[in-house]
């Protein structure tokens, strides 16, 4: 009888320097956040349109509500896909990736249907139709292409828990989003304090100021929890600060909603105003609830495992893959605005976008993200192209990822300053008026957060992790 020997199976290891889940937990959290915020925003538009078009019949109104309804459904499906990717869903057969695949198919179909309705029902020009389709289909197409890479196919059935449970990567997201919150709420508070004293003494104004102060404190706690997760060696301390932020964030969201409701009632209460309050509360509640579930789920899993719980250590990437997914997602968001703008011929070529029909709406939308239209749109395209490349290299944790990310950080700072240089020149003529200075400086500061944070995060000194090396025989 011949004894049959079997070679040991080859272990399917992840690439060197990347966490066990290839950073897909970051994708799950970002999809949840984007799905909640976009669903709330489109629902707000729907309610506003509903009350503005009362008594106006016609098929155009029905088609408009169909478009908005599909958009809300797409956003809710994106939120569900992110949740399924992180935590699974017994009602969805086919593994963790099934929810993301379902979202991609629905999003592409919704983008096509959106463009066809605009083309044949609202008689939109072909160029405008194609621009709208490209802007809507960009993110699901990019997501489909990335997830077809061999490194992600292995996670079709399950998503392993990372070495540090993903806490350091989550801290990176919390730090960057918290900084944006501090700048945005701080700018709004400065502008509000410049109102006439008589208006500030009204009860509704006082409550509104207090709610903004709560949001500033919430953002500071957000940043504190994120920074703690980046430098603390104790996981329990990071979890404690994250839970404290989540609890306070929920309280601050409801207090802000109540204050806004009082302000609406004191001015001219209507159902549309209440819809705005509900939408704002929905947006403010989204991220604290996502953070709370993420940290508590991973801590609870260890409690259930007891003595069999795995020993957690620092992830080999120190959260850099999370930063990469954030850069890719933000790049896709911005390019979904810029590419339609470019196709429709709204590039101001250095003279701004104003005065070209519907361009001003896109200009105002872009100004929220720091793109104020003082330079050619090609500067922004180059900047976000470099950002997407840096994000892709960070997700792969390639040998040149640190170099490319550093180049993006330096170039991002320089290009942002160049784009907004006329704005900086205008600051000299404000005469020290805080309102005008805050309105001008706020968007610029927001635009600087990502390149500055990327440059700092990829070059920070961290404790080295153990690495396996092969020694060649001499």
Secondary structure, 3 states (H helix, E strand, C coil): CCCCCCCCCCCCCCCCCCCCCCCHHHHHHHHHHHHHHHHHHHHHHHHHHHHHCCCCCCHHHHHHHHHHHHHHHHHHHHHHHHHHHHHCCCCCCCCCCHHHHHHHHHHHHHHHHHHHHHHHCCCCCHHHHHHHHHHHHHHHHHHHHHHCCHHHHCCCCCCCCCCCCCHHHHHHHHHHHHHHHHHHHHHHHHHHHCCCHHHHCCHHHHHHHHHHHHHHHHHHHHHHHHHHHHHCCCHHHHHHHHHHHHHHHHHHHHHHHHHHHHHHHHHHCCHHHHHHHHHHHHHHHHHHHHHHHHHHHHHHHHHHHHHHCCCCCCCCCCCHHHHHHHHHHHHHHHHHHHHHHHHCCCCCCCCCCCCCCCHHHHHHHHHCCCCCCCCCHHHHHHHHHHHHHHHHHHHHCCCCHHHHHHHHHHHHHHHHHHHCHHHHHHHCCCCCCHHHHHHHHHHHHHHHHHHHHHHHHHCCCCCCCCCCCCCCCC
